[in-house]
Amino acid sequence: MHFVPRKNHSVRWDEMNCHAGDIGCNRFLDGNLDKFQDYLIDKYGRDLVNQLIERRHSAMKLMKWEIQEKITMYKNRITGLKVIAQ
């Protein structure tokens, strides 16, 4: 679930912007953004959440190598989680 919509590419891949959420909030309450924002403020602090909101208007285009770097990083994280789960 994304706090700032995914159409805002500048924060689309920001891990602070993406968290697990239940179907009720995500589908039927349009993200339940008031509670989502409260959760983010509790977790990261008001200043960082405000920065996230501000950055949604920034222009950002990832280069091919940056995308590949992210793919590799997340694949490694998944592999690590699989090892932990065994």
C-alpha positions, 0 to 999 in steps of 0.5 A: 500500500502506498501513502503517496500514490504510485503515479508520483514516480519520485517516491514510488520506490521509497520504502517509507512510502510503501507498507503492508495493508489490509484489503479493507483499508486499501480497497474499500477505504481508499487507503485509509490515509488519515490512519496511514499517515498517523502510522507513518508519523509514529514510525518515522516522525512528522518531519520525514513524512512531510518530506515524503509528501513534498518530494512527490512533486519532484521530477525523478527518472531512474536510470537503467542501472539504478533500476537493475541495482534495485532489482538485485537488492530486492532479490537478495532480500528475498533470498535472505528472507527465505533462508530465515524462514527455513 
